[in-house]
Amino acid sequence: MKYLFFDIECADGGKATICSFGYVICTLDFEVLEQRDILVNPESDFFFEDKKGRGEFTLAYPHEVFYAAPTFDKVYDEIKALLEAPDVYVVGHSVDNDIKFLNMACKRYGMPPLEFEYFDTQRTYRDLEGRKNAISLQNALLELGIETECTFHRSDEDARATMLVLRGLLQKSGKNFEEYSALAYDCTGRTFDFYWGWNGQSRDRFSDVYCVKYTRDFIREIEKGKENYILRPTQNYINFQRYIDKGAPIGEMRDVLEGQKVCISLNYEQSHYKEMLYLVGRIKASGGTYIRRAVEADIFVTYMTDDRGRPFSKCSRHDDLRRSERTDVKVMSLERFLSLLHTSKAHLLSCPEIFEEYFLTVREL
């Protein structure tokens, strides 16, 4: 296991306008492995005044730098991979605010929700250190006697400060993270399906954070003739990711793909929504999991000619796999893969349509 400390800055106080996602990955001994600030174009004005019109703080970069960065939907996959990695403890300071920002940004851009567990150093500091009120990162460092140069309100630096706070708390307690977090059970929470909350709460007390302005407005209508396509940010795209995360296995349970990660060429995936839902269910029934990054797969399925027999000039996912220089990935044709699952293209054409309640991504307001 490793730690992933993260922090978010927003352009206007957090109304779905994320402008940076900073993180630090380190070992359990707090050896920093990676530190980075992912800048995001907020597609909004910057506004930091409080209710009395006073400026609250200044971000670490000029506004023009943020506007030149990619939008949230372009960095979503990278952020999702970081936060949902199975081998990290996700830690933040006042992390519930960051969860709200992520939920709202996902809804704004029609992206599936991010789902992971997190630990909050601010909440822990209050509960275990006997404070009545929340404490800022800067004051937590001062109280713990930690001297460091830190550029506050720069996301990756705030993430590093959070790391130092947790290290200080663990040193003070004489416990490791698992022992310490067990004492602060309700300082660990989780987010799912746009809901978030803390351990010890029943699900009906979890908060559902959504921004009225950014619900249906940012889900693109499916074009006529492309009802079976998976294009972001359409409802099909969201449904497909939801099914990857939550969908039930389909068909006979077998172990032919036990523990294997499967990725299928975007040439096929993008234009076969109904069939891909069924295939993901069959992959799960065969003991495997479906992923959308070829460089992380154990099996990559090619699709070099379309349903009319016309050749594709290239496959972007296959190109990514070649550039990675991985030699341990099994590459096979779609036909061979379907036979492995005891199915065929003809069967896929007649497979029943799949619909789940959680496909209803956003509420009508």
VOBA-1610 file (N, C-alpha, C; in pm, whole numbers, padded with zeros to 5 digits, always signed):
BEGIN
Met+00083-00120+00000Met+00000+00000+00000Met+00087+00126+00000Lys+00030+00233-00054Lys+00095+00365-00055Lys-00010+00467-00010Tyr+00035+00589+00016Tyr-00055+00700+00041Tyr-00074+00781-00088Leu-00196+00830-00108Leu-00222+00932-00209Leu-00286+01050-00137Phe-00211+01156-00120Phe-00263+01279-00061Phe-00306+01370-00177Phe-00423+01434-00164Phe-00468+01519-00274Phe-00537+01643-00222Asp-00543+01743-00308Asp-00610+01868-00277Asp-00660+01930-00406Ile-00767+02010-00396Ile-00829+02070-00514Ile-00845+02220-00492Glu-00822+02296-00596Glu-00855+02439-00597Glu-00961+02464-00704Cys-01049+02560-00676Cys-01156+02595-00771Cys-01149+02743-00806Ala-01203+02776-00919Ala-01194+02912-00970Ala-01286+03009-00897Asp-01397+02959-00845Asp-01493+03051-00783Asp-01550+02995-00654Gly-01466+02933-00576Gly-01513+02883-00448Gly-01575+02745-00453Gly-01574+02680-00566Gly-01617+02541-00568Gly-01744+02507-00639Lys-01793+02593-00727Lys-01917+02564-00798Lys-01888+02485-00926Ala-01833+02367-00907Ala-01802+02276-01019Ala-01694+02331-01111Thr-01611+02424-01060Thr-01512+02489-01146Thr-01371+02454-01099Ile-01338+02327-01094Ile-01205+02283-01053Ile-01100+02342-01147Cys-00994+02401-01089Cys-00885+02455-01172Cys-00752+02385-01144Ser-00744+02305-01039Ser-00623+02224-01019Ser-00652+02107-00927Phe-00589+01994-00957Phe-00594+01874-00875Phe-00448+01838-00846Gly-00406+01858-00723Gly-00268+01829-00687Gly-00260+01704-00601Tyr-00152+01631-00616Tyr-00139+01509-00537Tyr+00006+01478-00506Val+00023+01399-00401Val+00153+01343-00363Val+00132+01195-00336Ile+00212+01112-00398Ile+00212+00968-00370Ile+00339+00937-00293Cys+00326+00867-00181Cys+00445+00834-00103Cys+00428+00697-00040Thr+00538+00642+00007Thr+00536+00513+00075Thr+00475+00530+00214Leu+00454+00419+00283Leu+00402+00426+00419Leu+00505+00485+00516Asp+00630+00495+00471Asp+00735+00562+00549Asp+00750+00708+00508Phe+00656+00756+00426Phe+00650+00896+00382Phe+00767+00936+00292Glu+00817+00841+00217Glu+00913+00872+00112Glu+00834+00912-00012Val+00852+01036-00058Val+00774+01087-00171Val+00817+01019-00300Leu+00720+00959-00368Leu+00745+00892-00496Leu+00707+00981-00614Glu+00606+01065-00593Glu+00559+01150-00703Glu+00481+01267-00645Gln+00503+01384-00702Gln+00426+01503-00666Gln+00393+01579-00793Arg+00266+01615-00808Arg+00226+01679-00933Arg+00103+01765-00912Asp+00094+01873-00988Asp-00023+01959-00990Asp-00085+01949-01129Ile-00204+01890-01138Ile-00275+01878-01266Ile-00362+02003-01281Leu-00326+02089-01374Leu-00401+02212-01394Leu-00521+02186-01486Val-00629+02259-01462Val-00755+02237-01532Val-00813+02372-01574Asn-00860+02378-01697Asn-00932+02497-01743Asn-01072+02495-01679Pro-01103+02592-01591Pro-01233+02587-01521Pro-01351+02627-01607Glu-01323+02682-01723Glu-01430+02734-01812Glu-01526+02824-01735Ser-01467+02912-01655Ser-01546+03008-01577Ser-01455+03124-01539Asp-01514+03229-01488Asp-01435+03340-01435Asp-01376+03300-01300Phe-01269+03369-01260Phe-01211+03350-01127Phe-01271+03453-01033Phe-01313+03404-00916Phe-01380+03495-00822Phe-01351+03445-00680Phe-01273+03522-00603Phe-01233+03477-00470Phe-01272+03573-00359Glu-01362+03665-00383Glu-01401+03759-00279Glu-01499+03696-00182Asp-01488+03736-00055Asp-01584+03688+00044Asp-01711+03773+00038Lys-01803+03751+00131Lys-01932+03819+00127Lys-01919+03971+00144Lys-01806+04017+00203Lys-01786+04161+00222Lys-01702+04222+00110Gly-01673+04143+00006Gly-01600+04195-00107Gly-01450+04197-00090Arg-01399+04129+00013Arg-01255+04127+00036Arg-01193+04005-00034Gly-01079+04024-00098Gly-01010+03913-00160Gly-00962+03815-00056Glu-00983+03686-00076Glu-00948+03586+00024Glu-00808+03530+00004Phe-00768+03497-00118Phe-00635+03443-00142Phe-00605+03449-00290Thr-00480+03421-00324Thr-00435+03421-00462Thr-00384+03283-00498Leu-00421+03233-00614Leu-00374+03102-00658Leu-00228+03110-00703Ala-00168+02994-00722Ala-00024+02986-00746Ala+00017+03020-00889Tyr-00080+03025-00982Tyr-00047+03049-01122Tyr-00135+03162-01177Pro-00089+03232-01279Pro-00174+03332-01344Pro-00297+03266-01407His-00404+03340-01418His-00528+03284-01473His-00507+03229-01614Glu-00419+03293-01691Glu-00397+03249-01829Glu-00341+03107-01834Val-00265+03070-01733Val-00208+02934-01729Val-00319+02831-01712Phe-00417+02862-01628Phe-00530+02770-01610Phe-00612+02760-01738Tyr-00637+02874-01802Tyr-00719+02873-01923Tyr-00653+02796-02038Ala-00522+02784-02034Ala-00450+02709-02138Ala-00448+02559-02109Ala-00492+02520-01992Ala-00490+02378-01952Ala-00611+02305-02010Pro-00610+02171-02011Pro-00727+02096-02058Pro-00844+02108-01962Thr-00964+02087-02010Thr-01083+02090-01925Thr-01094+01962-01842Phe-01183+01963-01744Phe-01192+01853-01648Phe-01217+01718-01716Asp-01302+01716-01819Asp-01334+01590-01884Asp-01211+01528-01950Lys-01111+01611-01985Lys-00990+01560-02050Lys-00893+01498-01949Val-00900+01539-01824Val-00810+01484-01721Val-00884+01388-01628Tyr-01014+01367-01653Tyr-01097+01282-01567Tyr-01037+01142-01551Asp-00998+01079-01662Asp-00947+00942-01655Asp-00823+00933-01567Glu-00736+01032-01576Glu-00614+01031-01495Glu-00648+01046-01347Ile-00739+01137-01316Ile-00779+01157-01176Ile-00850+01033-01122Lys-00935+00973-01203Lys-01005+00851-01163Lys-00906+00739-01133Ala-00805+00722-01219Ala-00705+00617-01197Ala-00629+00639-01067Leu-00600+00764-01034Leu-00529+00795-00911Leu-00613+00764-00788Leu-00736+00815-00786Leu-00820+00804-00667Leu-00876+00663-00646Glu-00897+00590-00755Glu-00957+00457-00743Glu-00854+00345-00750Ala-00726+00378-00745Ala-00623+00275-00744Ala-00640+00186-00622Pro-00631+00055-00638Pro-00659-00037-00526Pro-00551-00041-00419Asp-00433+00015-00447Asp-00321+00000-00354Asp-00284+00130-00284Val-00379+00223-00270Val-00348+00350-00204Val-00450+00382-00095Tyr-00400+00448+00010Tyr-00487+00513+00107Tyr-00505+00657+00059Val-00628+00698+00031Val-00656+00834-00016Val-00677+00924+00105Val-00599+01030+00115Val-00603+01118+00232Val-00614+01263+00187Gly-00700+01339+00255Gly-00713+01482+00228Gly-00737+01558+00356His-00731+01690+00350His-00759+01777+00465His-00885+01855+00432Ser-00987+01841+00516Ser-01120+01891+00482Ser-01165+01829+00351Val-01151+01698+00345Val-01167+01626+00218Val-01312+01627+00169Asp-01408+01647+00259Asp-01547+01647+00215Asp-01573+01758+00114Asn-01505+01872+00128Asn-01520+01978+00028Asn-01469+01933-00108Asp-01354+01865-00108Asp-01298+01816-00235Asp-01391+01715-00301Ile-01456+01631-00219Ile-01551+01533-00273Ile-01667+01606-00341Lys-01717+01711-00277Lys-01826+01789-00337Lys-01782+01847-00472Phe-01661+01904-00475Phe-01613+01963-00599Phe-01605+01858-00710Leu-01554+01739-00676Leu-01542+01632-00776Leu-01679+01587-00825Asn-01773+01568-00731Asn-01908+01527-00770Asn-01971+01629-00864Met-01957+01755-00830Met-02020+01859-00909Met-01954+01870-01047Ala-01823+01855-01052Ala-01753+01862-01181Ala-01791+01743-01268Cys-01803+01624-01208Cys-01845+01506-01286Cys-01984+01527-01343Lys-02074+01584-01265Lys-02209+01607-01316Lys-02209+01717-01423Arg-02126+01817-01402Arg-02119+01925-01501Arg-02079+01873-01638Tyr-01984+01781-01641Tyr-01931+01732-01768Tyr-01990+01596-01809Gly-02090+01549-01736Gly-02155+01424-01773Gly-02066+01303-01757Met-01975+01305-01658Met-01884+01193-01636Met-01939+01104-01525Pro-01904+00976-01526Pro-01948+00887-01416Pro-01887+00932-01284Pro-01953+00903-01172Pro-01900+00946-01042Pro-01773+00870-01006Leu-01687+00935-00929Leu-01567+00871-00876Leu-01604+00802-00745Glu-01557+00681-00725Glu-01600+00603-00610Glu-01477+00546-00539Phe-01454+00592-00416Phe-01335+00550-00342Phe-01353+00583-00194Glu-01269+00524-00110Glu-01264+00556+00032Glu-01160+00664+00056Tyr-01180+00745+00161Tyr-01088+00854+00189Tyr-01077+00874+00340Phe-00967+00935+00381Phe-00939+00964+00522Phe-00913+01113+00534Asp-00969+01176+00640Asp-00964+01322+00653Asp-00878+01361+00773Thr-00765+01431+00748Thr-00678+01472+00858Thr-00739+01587+00939Gln-00820+01671+00878Gln-00882+01780+00954Gln-00981+01724+01056Arg-01063+01632+01010Arg-01162+01569+01100Arg-01091+01491+01210Thr-00982+01423+01173Thr-00906+01345+01271Thr-00842+01436+01375Tyr-00784+01546+01327Tyr-00719+01640+01417Tyr-00819+01691+01521Arg-00938+01721+01478Arg-01041+01771+01571Arg-01082+01664+01671Asp-01107+01542+01622Asp-01160+01437+01708Asp-01056+01380+01803Leu-00937+01350+01752Leu-00837+01282+01834Leu-00747+01379+01910Glu-00738+01504+01865Glu-00654+01601+01935Glu-00735+01691+02027Gly-00864+01665+02037Gly-00948+01735+02134Gly-00980+01880+02100Arg-00985+01913+01971Arg-01020+02049+01931Arg-01171+02060+01908Lys-01228+02175+01941Lys-01370+02196+01917Lys-01398+02236+01773Asn-01305+02309+01714Asn-01326+02362+01579Asn-01231+02299+01479Ala-01266+02313+01350Ala-01178+02264+01244Ala-01050+02347+01242Ile-00942+02287+01193Ile-00813+02353+01189Ile-00761+02357+01046Ser-00701+02469+01008Ser-00645+02481+00874Ser-00515+02402+00864Leu-00472+02377+00742Leu-00345+02308+00721Leu-00229+02385+00785Gln-00228+02516+00763Gln-00118+02598+00813Gln-00111+02593+00964Asn-00226+02603+01032Asn-00227+02599+01177Asn-00196+02460+01232Ala-00237+02358+01158Ala-00204+02221+01201Ala-00053+02200+01200Leu+00013+02249+01096Leu+00160+02237+01089Leu+00225+02312+01205Leu+00175+02431+01237Leu+00230+02510+01347Leu+00212+02439+01480Glu+00093+02387+01506Glu+00067+02321+01633Glu+00148+02193+01650Leu+00178+02127+01538Leu+00258+02005+01545Leu+00408+02035+01546Gly+00443+02162+01536Gly+00584+02200+01537Gly+00659+02161+01412Ile+00589+02158+01299Ile+00651+02118+01172Ile+00690+02243+01095Glu+00818+02258+01071Glu+00868+02371+00995Glu+00891+02329+00850Thr+00827+02398+00759Thr+00843+02366+00618Thr+00806+02487+00534Glu+00867+02499+00421Glu+00827+02601+00324Glu+00720+02541+00235Cys+00606+02604+00233Cys+00494+02548+00158Cys+00418+02662+00089Thr+00389+02646-00038Thr+00309+02743-00113Thr+00163+02703-00100Phe+00094+02760-00001Phe-00045+02723+00023Phe-00134+02771-00092His-00242+02697-00113His-00336+02718-00223His-00274+02683-00359Arg-00165+02608-00357Arg-00117+02536-00474Arg-00144+02390-00444Ser-00224+02325-00523Ser-00283+02197-00484Ser-00180+02091-00445Asp-00074+02076-00524Asp+00022+01971-00490Asp+00097+02004-00362Glu+00118+02135-00333Glu+00184+02174-00210Glu+00092+02155-00090Asp-00037+02182-00107Asp-00133+02154+00000Asp-00141+02004+00027Ala-00131+01925-00080Ala-00129+01780-00062Ala-00005+01738+00017Arg+00110+01801-00012Arg+00233+01770+00062Arg+00219+01812+00208Ala+00155+01927+00233Ala+00133+01972+00371Ala+00043+01872+00446Thr-00057+01818+00377Thr-00143+01717+00438Thr-00062+01594+00476Met+00032+01556+00390Met+00120+01444+00420Met+00199+01470+00548Leu+00252+01592+00562Leu+00331+01626+00680Leu+00246+01625+00806Val+00121+01670+00795Val+00030+01668+00909Val+00003+01524+00953Leu-00028+01436+00858Leu-00053+01297+00895Leu+00071+01234+00957Arg+00188+01260+00898Arg+00311+01205+00955Arg+00330+01253+01098Gly+00303+01383+01123Gly+00315+01437+01258Gly+00217+01374+01355Leu+00094+01352+01309Leu-00006+01290+01395Leu+00032+01146+01430Leu+00083+01073+01333Leu+00124+00934+01358Leu+00243+00929+01453Gln+00340+01018+01434Gln+00456+01021+01523Gln+00413+01054+01666Lys+00321+01147+01679Lys+00274+01187+01811Lys+00199+01074+01880Ser+00126+00994+01802Ser+00047+00886+01860Ser+00128+00759+01883Gly+00239+00744+01811Gly+00318+00623+01820Gly+00251+00504+01753Lys+00160+00530+01661Lys+00085+00423+01593Lys+00108+00430+01443Asn+00084+00317+01376Asn+00087+00320+01230Asn-00049+00365+01178Phe-00061+00381+01047Phe-00184+00439+00992Phe-00306+00352+01019Glu-00295+00222+01003Glu-00411+00135+01024Glu-00458+00141+01168Glu-00365+00141+01263Glu-00403+00151+01404Glu-00467+00286+01433Tyr-00407+00392+01379Tyr-00456+00528+01404Tyr-00593+00550+01340Ser-00608+00506+01216Ser-00737+00527+01148Ser-00848+00445+01212Ala-00812+00331+01276Ala-00914+00252+01346Ala-00968+00327+01467Leu-00881+00406+01533Leu-00927+00489+01645Leu-01021+00598+01597Ala-00996+00645+01475Ala-01076+00754+01417Ala-01167+00695+01309Tyr-01244+00595+01345Tyr-01325+00521+01247Tyr-01414+00612+01165Asp-01477+00710+01231Asp-01570+00797+01158Asp-01500+00911+01086Cys-01366+00906+01080Cys-01291+01002+00998Cys-01255+00944+00862Thr-01299+00821+00839Thr-01287+00759+00708Thr-01425+00757+00644Gly-01431+00794+00519Gly-01559+00797+00449Gly-01547+00735+00312Arg-01654+00745+00236Arg-01652+00690+00101Arg-01751+00767+00015Thr-01728+00761-00113Thr-01817+00826-00209Thr-01862+00723-00311Phe-01989+00727-00346Phe-02043+00635-00445Phe-02168+00698-00506Asp-02185+00680-00634Asp-02306+00721-00704Asp-02344+00866-00673Phe-02241+00955-00666Phe-02258+01096-00635Phe-02296+01122-00489Tyr-02297+01019-00406Tyr-02321+01036-00263Tyr-02187+01031-00190Trp-02181+01091-00070Trp-02061+01081+00012Trp-02101+01085+00158Gly-02019+01026+00242Gly-02047+01027+00385Gly-01936+00959+00462Trp-01960+00939+00590Trp-01857+00888+00681Trp-01896+00752+00737Asn-01796+00674+00775Asn-01822+00548+00844Asn-01905+00575+00969Gly-01994+00483+01000Gly-02082+00501+01115Gly-02215+00562+01079Gln-02223+00623+00961Gln-02351+00678+00915Gln-02426+00573+00835Ser-02557+00575+00847Ser-02637+00491+00759Ser-02642+00556+00622Arg-02667+00476+00520Arg-02664+00530+00384Arg-02766+00641+00362Asp-02877+00635+00434Asp-02979+00737+00410Asp-02938+00874+00468Arg-02823+00878+00539Arg-02773+01005+00589Arg-02658+01058+00503Phe-02618+00980+00404Phe-02513+01028+00314Phe-02565+01145+00232Ser-02477+01238+00201Ser-02517+01359+00129Ser-02514+01336-00021Asp-02609+01393-00090Asp-02613+01391-00236Asp-02588+01532-00284Val-02467+01558-00332Val-02428+01693-00372Val-02441+01707-00522Tyr-02524+01796-00565Tyr-02531+01821-00708Tyr-02563+01967-00734Cys-02521+02013-00847Cys-02535+02153-00884Cys-02649+02166-00985Val-02749+02243-00954Val-02867+02254-01040Val-02828+02295-01182Lys-02733+02386-01194Lys-02695+02438-01324Lys-02631+02331-01412Tyr-02563+02234-01351Tyr-02484+02139-01426Tyr-02540+01997-01414Thr-02664+01976-01455Thr-02717+01840-01453Thr-02741+01798-01597Arg-02862+01809-01644Arg-02893+01770-01781Arg-02819+01856-01884Asp-02786+01979-01845Asp-02725+02072-01940Asp-02599+02019-02004Phe-02524+01936-01929Phe-02393+01895-01978Phe-02390+01750-02026Ile-02505+01687-02038Ile-02511+01555-02101Ile-02557+01576-02245Arg-02471+01542-02338Arg-02499+01567-02478Arg-02603+01470-02530Glu-02694+01519-02610Glu-02796+01434-02671Glu-02731+01336-02768Ile-02785+01216-02774Ile-02735+01115-02867Ile-02787+01147-03006Glu-02697+01158-03102Glu-02737+01194-03238Glu-02816+01082-03304Lys-02905+01121-03392Lys-02982+01023-03467Lys-02887+00937-03549Gly-02907+00807-03544Gly-02821+00714-03614Gly-02703+00665-03531Lys-02684+00726-03411Lys-02574+00684-03324Lys-02625+00636-03188Glu-02745+00579-03190Glu-02805+00531-03066Glu-02726+00417-03002Asn-02644+00348-03082Asn-02567+00236-03028Asn-02420+00273-03009Tyr-02390+00404-03006Tyr-02253+00450-02988Tyr-02225+00483-02840Ile-02098+00474-02802Ile-02053+00514-02669Ile-01963+00636-02686Leu-02023+00754-02680Leu-01951+00879-02701Leu-01969+00968-02580Arg-01860+01024-02529Arg-01874+01113-02414Arg-01916+01252-02461Pro-01994+01329-02382Pro-02050+01287-02254Pro-02198+01249-02268Thr-02231+01152-02351Thr-02370+01109-02368Thr-02408+01013-02256Gln-02539+00987-02246Gln-02587+00896-02143Gln-02532+00755-02164Asn-02512+00715-02289Asn-02455+00582-02315Asn-02317+00567-02253Tyr-02236+00672-02265Tyr-02101+00669-02209Tyr-02106+00651-02058Ile-02193+00726-01993Ile-02208+00717-01848Ile-02260+00580-01808Asn-02361+00532-01880Asn-02418+00400-01849Asn-02313+00290-01862Phe-02232+00298-01965Phe-02133+00194-01989Phe-02030+00190-01875Gln-01981+00307-01834Gln-01885+00310-01723Gln-01950+00259-01595Arg-02076+00295-01574Arg-02147+00246-01456Arg-02156+00093-01458Tyr-02183+00037-01576Tyr-02196-00108-01584Tyr-02062-00177-01559Ile-01954-00116-01607Ile-01820-00171-01578Ile-01800-00177-01427Asp-01840-00072-01357Asp-01817-00063-01213Asp-01914-00148-01133Lys-02040-00154-01176Lys-02145-00211-01089Lys-02220-00329-01149Gly-02206-00352-01279Gly-02290-00450-01346Gly-02271-00592-01297Ala-02378-00670-01303Ala-02374-00810-01262Ala-02323-00898-01375Pro-02261-01014-01341Pro-02218-01109-01445Pro-02336-01158-01527Ile-02309-01199-01650Ile-02412-01252-01740Ile-02372-01392-01785Gly-02463-01485-01771Gly-02439-01620-01823Gly-02369-01711-01723Glu-02325-01825-01773Glu-02264-01927-01689Glu-02133-01877-01628Met-02116-01904-01498Met-01994-01863-01428Met-01882-01961-01462Arg-01774-01905-01518Arg-01659-01985-01556Arg-01532-01912-01513Asp-01419-01980-01516Asp-01295-01917-01472Asp-01194-01901-01585Val-01243-01897-01710Val-01153-01891-01824Val-01071-01760-01827Leu-01124-01655-01763Leu-01052-01526-01757Leu-01014-01491-01614Glu-01003-01588-01528Glu-00981-01563-01385Glu-00865-01466-01361Gly-00900-01352-01298Gly-00799-01253-01262Gly-00744-01172-01378Gln-00799-01186-01498Gln-00747-01117-01616Gln-00819-00985-01640Lys-00744-00883-01681Lys-00800-00755-01720Lys-00807-00750-01872Val-00926-00719-01923Val-00951-00722-02067Val-00980-00582-02117Cys-00920-00547-02231Cys-00950-00421-02299Cys-00980-00452-02445Ile-01086-00393-02498Ile-01127-00415-02637Ile-01101-00288-02718Ser-01059-00306-02840Ser-01029-00194-02930Ser-01140-00090-02928Leu-01099+00037-02925Leu-01196+00146-02931Leu-01273+00143-03063Asn-01212+00086-03167Asn-01282+00073-03297Asn-01414-00002-03281Tyr-01415-00102-03192Tyr-01537-00179-03170Tyr-01620-00117-03057Glu-01554-00089-02946Glu-01627-00040-02828Glu-01713+00081-02860Gln-01656+00176-02933Gln-01722+00304-02953Gln-01855+00294-03027Ser-01871+00193-03112Ser-01992+00185-03194Ser-02079+00063-03163His-02059+00002-03042His-02136-00119-03008His-02179-00113-02861Tyr-02258-00014-02829Tyr-02301+00007-02690Tyr-02373-00116-02633Lys-02478-00162-02700Lys-02556-00274-02649Lys-02470-00400-02636Glu-02389-00426-02739Glu-02305-00546-02738Glu-02197-00538-02630Met-02142-00417-02607Met-02037-00401-02508Met-02089-00424-02366Leu-02212-00379-02339Leu-02271-00407-02208Leu-02277-00558-02185Tyr-02323-00630-02287Tyr-02333-00776-02275Tyr-02195-00838-02259Leu-02097-00792-02336Leu-01962-00848-02328Leu-01900-00825-02190Val-01920-00708-02134Val-01867-00681-02000Val-01928-00777-01899Gly-02058-00803-01912Gly-02123-00900-01824Gly-02067-01040-01841Arg-02039-01080-01965Arg-01981-01212-01991Arg-01837-01220-01939Ile-01762-01112-01953Ile-01625-01109-01900Ile-01627-01128-01748Lys-01721-01060-01682Lys-01732-01076-01536Lys-01767-01219-01499Ala-01858-01280-01575Ala-01897-01419-01546Ala-01781-01515-01568Ser-01685-01475-01650Ser-01570-01560-01679Ser-01453-01533-01586Gly-01476-01450-01483Gly-01373-01426-01382Gly-01282-01308-01412Gly-01310-01234-01521Gly-01225-01122-01558Gly-01287-00988-01525Thr-01215-00882-01553Thr-01265-00746-01538Thr-01236-00669-01667Tyr-01322-00574-01698Tyr-01303-00493-01818Tyr-01244-00359-01780Ile-01140-00317-01853Ile-01080-00186-01832Ile-01071-00115-01967Arg-01048+00016-01964Arg-01050+00094-02088Arg-00911+00150-02123Arg-00808+00100-02055Arg-00671+00140-02086Arg-00592+00017-02129Ala-00554+00013-02255Ala-00486-00104-02310Ala-00354-00133-02240Val-00286-00027-02195Val-00153-00046-02135Val-00161-00114-01999Glu-00281-00124-01941Glu-00297-00191-01812Glu-00361-00329-01826Ala-00384-00373-01949Ala-00459-00497-01973Ala-00368-00620-01972Asp-00431-00734-01946Asp-00365-00864-01965Asp-00400-00920-02103Ile-00521-00884-02151Ile-00567-00927-02283Ile-00616-00805-02359Phe-00567-00788-02481Phe-00616-00680-02566Phe-00680-00742-02690Val-00804-00698-02719Val-00882-00754-02828Val-00883-00656-02944Thr-00833-00698-03059Thr-00826-00611-03176Thr-00956-00616-03256Tyr-00979-00512-03335Tyr-01094-00505-03425Tyr-01052-00417-03540Met-01002-00479-03646Met-00937-00404-03754Met-01024-00385-03877Thr-01140-00450-03882Thr-01237-00423-03990Thr-01374-00406-03928Asp-01453-00310-03979Asp-01582-00283-03918Asp-01686-00387-03962Asp-01812-00367-03923Asp-01918-00465-03950Asp-01946-00481-04099Arg-01902-00386-04182Arg-01920-00395-04326Arg-01792-00444-04395Gly-01693-00483-04316Gly-01569-00534-04374Gly-01470-00429-04415Arg-01495-00303-04380Arg-01404-00195-04417Arg-01291-00187-04315Pro-01165-00179-04362Pro-01052-00180-04268Pro-01036-00047-04195Phe-00995-00056-04068Phe-00956+00063-03994Phe-00808+00089-04019Ser-00773+00216-04032Ser-00632+00248-04058Ser-00546+00226-03934Lys-00606+00242-03817Lys-00530+00221-03695Lys-00625+00206-03578Cys-00569+00166-03464Cys-00645+00157-03339Cys-00566+00235-03234Ser-00624+00340-03179Ser-00552+00426-03085Ser-00508+00350-02961Arg-00591+00259-02913Arg-00553+00182-02794Arg-00439+00086-02825His-00443+00026-02944His-00335-00063-02985His-00205+00015-02999Asp-00213+00137-03052Asp-00095+00223-03063Asp-00037+00254-02925Asp-00125+00283-02828Asp-00078+00309-02691Asp-00006+00186-02635Leu-00061+00068-02664Leu+00000-00056-02616Leu+00139-00076-02678Arg+00151-00049-02808Arg+00282-00063-02873Arg+00384+00034-02814Arg+00342+00157-02789Arg+00434+00257-02734Arg+00481+00220-02593Ser+00395+00148-02520Ser+00431+00108-02384Ser+00539+00001-02382Glu+00559-00067-02495Glu+00661-00172-02511Glu+00635-00291-02418Arg+00512-00308-02376Arg+00479-00427-02297Arg+00474-00549-02389Thr+00535-00657-02345Thr+00540-00780-02426Thr+00459-00893-02364Asp+00401-00869-02247Asp+00329-00975-02176Asp+00179-00970-02198Val+00132-00880-02285Val-00012-00868-02310Val-00052-00961-02423Lys-00156-01042-02399Lys-00208-01131-02503Lys-00294-01049-02599Val-00257-01045-02725Val-00333-00972-02826Val-00405-01074-02914Met-00537-01058-02925Met-00614-01154-03005Met-00726-01083-03079Ser-00776-01145-03183Ser-00885-01088-03262Ser-01017-01097-03184Leu-01113-01017-03227Leu-01244-01020-03164Leu-01307-01158-03179Glu-01293-01218-03298Glu-01353-01350-03320Glu-01297-01453-03224Arg-01164-01452-03205Arg-01103-01548-03112Arg-01149-01523-02969Phe-01160-01396-02932Phe-01203-01364-02796Phe-01348-01408-02772Leu-01433-01386-02872Leu-01573-01427-02858Leu-01584-01578-02842Ser-01504-01653-02915Ser-01507-01799-02901Ser-01461-01841-02762Leu-01369-01764-02704Leu-01323-01791-02567Leu-01438-01775-02468Leu-01529-01681-02498Leu-01645-01658-02412Leu-01765-01744-02451His-01746-01834-02548His-01854-01920-02599His-01969-01837-02655Thr-01935-01734-02731Thr-02036-01653-02797Thr-01984-01616-02936Ser-02062-01536-03010Ser-02026-01501-03147Ser-02086-01366-03182Lys-02044-01310-03297Lys-02102-01184-03342Lys-02252-01197-03366Ala-02292-01310-03420Ala-02435-01332-03447Ala-02514-01331-03316His-02459-01392-03213His-02527-01394-03084His-02533-01254-03024Leu-02426-01176-03041Leu-02425-01040-02988Leu-02535-00955-03051Leu-02561-00977-03180Leu-02665-00900-03247Leu-02803-00925-03189Ser-02823-01045-03134Ser-02954-01081-03080Ser-02960-01077-02928Cys-02851-01032-02863Cys-02850-01031-02716Cys-02950-00928-02664Pro-03011-00956-02551Pro-03113-00865-02498Pro-03053-00732-02453Glu-03132-00627-02461Glu-03085-00495-02417Glu-03078-00493-02265Ile-02973-00433-02212Ile-02951-00427-02068Ile-02987-00288-02018Phe-03065-00283-01910Phe-03097-00154-01848Phe-03098-00173-01697Glu-03026-00084-01629Glu-03019-00090-01483Glu-03069+00042-01425Glu-03122+00036-01301Glu-03175+00157-01239Glu-03068+00264-01223Tyr-02943+00222-01198Tyr-02839+00321-01177Tyr-02796+00388-01307Phe-02855+00349-01420Phe-02832+00421-01545Phe-02898+00559-01543Leu-02993+00578-01451Leu-03057+00708-01436Leu-02961+00797-01358Thr-02868+00856-01430Thr-02752+00920-01369Thr-02787+01047-01291Val-02865+01135-01350Val-02895+01262-01286Val-03046+01275-01270Arg-03083+01345-01163Arg-03225+01362-01132Arg-03283+01478-01211Glu-03407+01464-01249Glu-03478+01578-01305Glu-03510+01674-01191Leu-03478+01801-01206Leu-03495+01897-01097Leu-03619+01982-01120
//
